[in-house]
Amino acid sequence: MKINLKVHAEFDIDGSIRPTSIVWEDGRVFAIDRVLDIRRAASLKAGGMGMRYTCRICGKVVNLFNDENHWFMEA
């Protein structure tokens, strides 16, 4: 199952995207403390293929996916 999210991100001059914070379904904003890894990968739990950003948010490691400019996390 996918949890669709609004994501704030920085776009570099070379075209790379780096998420900086997420907006949860209820409107709360969580800063991304650190992006640990970026790679093309499939979401095995929710389906979809795109870029997987392994991030640390509030001390927890989570996978954030960007599939054709639609951001989501696995439920």
Summary of the structure (lengths in Angstrom):
residues: 75
radius of gyration: 11.5
end to end distance: 5.4
largest distance: 33.5
contacts: 195
relative contact order: 0.29
helix: 0%
strand: 67%
